[in-house]
Amino acid sequence: MKSDGSNNKKRSFWLDQIERSVNLRWIINWFGLSTGFLYGELDDRLDLRSALQKILKKPVPKHVNFWFCFGGFTFLLFLTNIITGILLLMYYRPTIDQAYDSIVHITNNVPFGWLVRGFHHWAANIMVITVLVHMIRIYFHGAYKHPRDMNWVIGITLLLLIMAFGFTGYLLPWNQVSFWATTIGAEIPSTFPVLGKYFTYLLKGGDSVGQLALTRFFAFHVVILPWITVGLLAMHFLMVRRLGISGPL
């Protein structure tokens, strides 16, 4: 009897895995067909292929090598975080009663939820490394000087925004580590003179980290910071396009 029960469990496990794989394959096929059909119809009317070639087809200077690619790596990781963040939003609940349970549900019960959450987590961590390498390369090549000085300032602002993404996202799982880390982090601005204590109160929404703090961190993480980042990235790319990397493209 024990052997039959074990076999049934194994059979159920593999059937569940096959079912999930079929669902994933169906989603990928549906996405490929729908985007292909949509692109074909739009290209027929708007000639997107010629427009994209005109925008993207530019000669690359001979001195550009692997170390010039970390800006692109950072942007790719940012897109990864946007996509995985949207997927996580479908199951995450930003309340102190349900936030932790929803994270556990995503990790253990949602198909490939652990994978999506892992991509979101590691892409955010690796993005800090790639943007630092990108900025170190710019500094040692002197690409921050005039006329690209304003773009350097935008890059520093984007680095600060990435740090803000990490700080606001750390509270969202609502576990012991994130709660106490945010409590300590939110107290740091209170050491600044005059306005420090008001900024701390603005972050926490009260005397301690609670529902209002979670709501504010969630709003900053998924709405306010992404839109500011997208706007600054657009300016960053336009200036790179206009001024070049370290010489005119």
N, C-alpha and C positions, 0 to 999 in steps of 0.2 A: 504493500500500500504506500509506503514511503517513497518507493521508486517511481510509482505512477504519479504521485503528487509532484515529485521533482521534475519528471518529464513534462508534465502539464505546465509547470512554471516556466521551463525553458522554452516550450513551444509558444506560450503566450508572450514571452519576452521577444522572441525572434519575429513573431507576427506583428507585434507592436512596432519593432524596428523597421520591418518591411513597409508597414503602413505609413510610417513617418517619412521614409525615403520616397515612396510613391507620391505622397503629398508634396514633398519638396521638389521632386522632378516635375510634377504637374505645374507648380507655381513658376519654376524657371522657364518651362516651355511656354506657359501662358504669357509671361513677361516678355520673352523673346519675340513671340509672334505679334503681340500687341504693339510693342515699341517698333518692330520692323514695319508693320503695317502703317503705323502713325508717321514714322520717318519717311516712308515712301510717298505717302500722300502729301506731306508738307514739302518734301523735296520737289515733287512734281509741280507745285504751285509757286514756291518761294525760291527754288534753286539754292537750297541750303548748302549743297556740296561746294559750289563755286564760292559762296560767301565764306564758308569755313576755311577753304584753301587760301583765300585772300587774306584772312585774319591770321591764320596759324602758320602758313608756309613762309618761314623766314630763315635766311642762312644763319647758322650758329658760328660765332667766332672760333678760330682754331685753338685759342688758349683755354676754351671751356673744357673742363674735365669732370671727373666724378664728384669732386668737392663742391662744384657749382650746382649740384642737384639737390642739396638738402632743403632748399626752399620749396622745391616741388614735392619732396618727400613729406614735408610738414603739411603742405596743402592737401596731399592725398590722405594723410592721417586725419586731418580736420574733416574731410568729407566722410571718412569712415566713421568718425564720431557722430556726425550729423545723422547718417543713415541708421547706425545702431541705436542712437539716442531716440530717434523716432519710433523704432521697433520696441524699445523698452518702455516708451510712454504708453503703449497700448495696454500694458499690464500694471505699470507702477501706479501706486495710490499715495499722494503726498499728504497723508495725515499721520499723526503720531501713533494712532491705534492700528493703522494698516500698512504703513510704509515698510517696516521690517518683514511682515508676513508676505507682502507682495514681492519683495526681493527673494525671499525663500521660495515662493511659488514660481517665480521666473527661473530660478536656478535649478529647481528640482522637478518641476512639472511641465512647464511650457516647452514644446519641442524646440530643441536647439537654443533654448533660453540661456543656458550656461555658456554656450559658444558666443552668442551675441553680447552677453554681458562681459565675457572675457575679452572680446575684441574691443569693446568700449573702454574697458579698464586699461588694457595694455597699449592701445593706440594713444590714449591720453598721456600715459607715462613716457612712451617713446617720443611723442611729439615734443616734449620738453627738451629731450636730448637733441633731436634734429634741429630745432629752432636755435638752440645754443651753438651747435656746430655751424649752422648757417650764418649766425651773427659774428662768430669768431672769424670765419673765413672772410666776411665783409670787412671786418676791422683790420685784419692783417694785410688785406689787399688795398686798403685805403679807399674802398668804394663808398664810404660814408661821407666823403668830402663833397664840397660844392661841385656840381649842381644837384647831387643826390642826398644832400644833408636832410632835407625834409622827409625823404623816403626812409632815412635812417631813424628819424624820430617816430614815424609811423610804425616802423618795425619794433622799436622798443615798446611802444604802446601795445602792439599785438602780443609781445612777450608778457607784459603785465596782465593782459586779458586772459592769456593761457593760464597764468597762475591763479587768476580769479575763477576761472572755470574749475580748476582743481579744488580750490577752497570751498566753493559753493556746492560742488558735487560730492564732496567728502561727507557732508551731513545727510545726504538723501537716503542712504541705507538705514539710518536711524538705529544703529547699534551702539554698544557702550563706547567703543573706540571712537566712532564718528562724533558721538555726543560730547565726550570730554575734550577731544581735539578741537572741536568747534568752540566749545566754551572757553578754552584757553586762547585760541586764535582770535576770538571776538573781543577779548579783553585787551589785546595788544594796543589797538588804537586809543584806548582810554589813557595810556601813558603820555599821549601827545598833549601839549598845552591847549587850553581854551576849548577847542572843538572836539577833542579826542573822546570825551565821555558821551557827547551827543552822537558821534558816529557809532560808538559801541551800542548805545541804546537803539539807534536806527537798525543796526544789524540784527540784534536779538529781539527787538520789538517788545522789550520789557526788561525786568531785572535778571531773568534767566532764559536759557535756550528752551523754547517750547514750540507749540503749534505755529505761532506767528513767525518765529524764526525759520522754521521749516518751510512755511509758505513763501517767505521772502527769498530764501536761498533757492527754492525751486523756481520761482519766477525769474530770478537773476540767471539761473543756470540754463533754462530752456527757452526764454523769450528775450530778455534784455541783452545779455552778453552775446548771444549768437547774432542778433541783428547789428549790433555795434561792430562785431568782428567782421561780418560780411561787408559792411560799408567801408571799413578801413582796408580790407583785403582788395576791394575793387579799386580804391585809390592807390594802393600799393602796386597792383598789377599794371594800372594805367601809367604810373610813373616809371615802372620798369620798362614798359613798352615804349614810352616816349624817350627816356634817357638812356636805356640800355643797362647792361649788367655792370661792366667796368669799361665799356666802350660802346659806341652806337651799334645797334643790331642792323 
